Amino acid sequence: MLLTKKSSGAPRGAQTSSPFVHSLRRGLSQALPTMDRRAFLRRSGLGLGVGIAASQLTLVRKTQAAEGARPGLGTTKVEVRRTVCTHCSVGCAVDAVVENGVWVRQEPVFDSPINMGAHCAKGASLREHGHGEYRLRYPMKLVGGKYERISWDQALDEIAARMQELRKASGPDSVYFVGSSKHSNEQSYLMRKFVSFWGSNNCDHQARICHSTTVAGVANTWGYGAMTNSYNDMQNSKCAFYIGSNAAEAHPVSMLHMLHAKETGCKMIVADPRFTRTAAKADLYVRFRSGTDIPVLFGLLYHIFKNGWEDKKYINDRVYGMDKIREEVMAKWTPDKVEEASGVPEAVLAQAAEMMAKNRPSTLVWCMGQTQHSIGNAMVRASCIVQLALGNVGVPGGGANIFRGHDNVQGATDIGPNPDSLPGYYGLAEGSWKHFANAWGVDLDWIKSRYASPAMMAKNGITVSRWIDGVLEKNELIDQDANLRGVFFWGHAPNSQTRGLEMKRAMDKLDLLVVVDPYPSATAAMAAMPGRPEDLNPNRAVYLLPACTQFETSGSATASNRSLQWREKVIEPLWESRSDHMIMYQLAQKLGFGKELVKNYQMQKVKGMDEPVPEDILREVNRCCWTIGYTGQSPERLKAHMRHMNAFDVKTLKCTASVVDKESGYDMKGDYFGLPWPCWGTPELKHPGTPNLYQTTRHVMDGGGNFRANFGVERDGVNLLAEDGSHSLGADITTGYPEFD
């Protein structure tokens, strides 16, 4: 995608093309000017089905030829399983070709409206996650500084026994659980439920950390802490401003949509301390001093206000406090001060501001380059303010396109093991616990009995960046009865965390360390490394449990644009690996709350063992996560979308024609691909999903919505709810909406 063709000549030694190839080239040259890529590939017979069929035929022939001299063997069984890439958050669909249970090759899905048949280098290596030679193959225990193989029964028995010992001696908060943004939605949700039934809020995951600055900055600006529009919607943009995002390397396939937008006239600005591969595609590159994002953004605002380019009606109707921002910017962030702080000349920022203002709708893109700063919250707020000043939020082609990192950062944060909330960002208040006790079908008093005290039930748990202090700090400085004595690293490695030496000391002091992962992670390596003798706990027990990859199970994942996609199981669990939700269930059985954990789920047999059905876990999510609209995305609707990706428009993500899924009988007409949250009501209501947040020109039942105040409804006698005229189309309430409580 980002390479330039060096020569049009044939490679040295190239063979003469066949008549078929000549015909194909002639057809290609005639077809390209008049139809898009997906349509051409389908029409020419090179679409996904034919392409895979041809490759399968080759594989079958090779296999049959190899087995021709071995009588008695059956015919080769070739299947195609549809999954989603587990690298970044774009959500590229992949068809895995499985031959006799072995994943032999893969094809990008040409019908996917998200990746449109494209792969990046990371996605092309996907098969190695399933069949990688470095997989953790069986349970292991650290004995005498070396890992030794043990059985699953021994591992689960010993881990559960040690957990019960710690619980009896130091309470449930002495054990800490680190979850994962590599878990599916169902596994993330089940882990929060598991930790709640264990009786603690001491859980976290890397997604919550990288997401936290966005949630704090974005949710407090307009209601939801998430990407407002989508990668696809960037094709509707007239200008895009990237700051803190090197999409060409971090989210390569997202650049497809940006390059398509450029073909129709979209301007591209990249602000970055480095001249990146993304900057190489920009119409304007803004080099600035690292960490000075706010001066750059306020420098943009200076020129916007100076020239009267702000959207005055939009600000009047939907924004509070912009007059204070204007005063601050015009007084303190004049071009000379901006250049002094950031190094960006006035002419460059003036040009960028003019491009954004005169080419609307314009979108603003950021990623870890903004959020991972000590003042990341403030940087995020500044980005939001720029878009509010230009009236770019709640419109197609505009918005804050916040590119996530891992494949399920969004979903794991939405409904996973957060220390400060229950699934769906429900706070730890009494009403929230009542709601979930009802959804889980258990008695609230029983959940209370699992906690050390009612006060601990309502108190935030320790965050993943501070579990080290939970082990090493003096107990009187920790807001719980005992220090941490046991830690689970469940699909998480500490590579990206600071304080490595202290982390090693904390690991050595633990009584129990459990690593649940498809690979022996950095945690496993650190635990086995020699440490300071004074730190080492002679009674410490360290276990490695082999978990399945997402290709050895099924479930949903939420891409950065809030669309959910369903992964089929590609291969059966390899070696002795077990799915994360199976391990949770088996451990819960040993701990005495297995029946409560899976009360609402059917069980299925995998390798002769019971495993909760992922579809049933998602149905439970649908019944309880009302706050952010995880209620309409039933497994049946998501699976229908995956089978009929070609029905959804690449720019709008909407299915405009009647397309009935034969397996479920569901008609997808009107749906937006992946039913991006909020998808209100029950699945039977058939809400289409919300492609662009806060879009008032649409009815709520067509994906429309409003800002929701996230910090009260009044300030200094001023009503903070939106003024008349900013409600969504057809709304009965026209005076603004407070946040859900």
Summary of the structure (lengths in Angstrom):
residues: 741
radius of gyration: 26.8
end to end distance: 46.3
largest distance: 87.9
contacts: 2622
relative contact order: 0.13
helix: 41%
strand: 15%
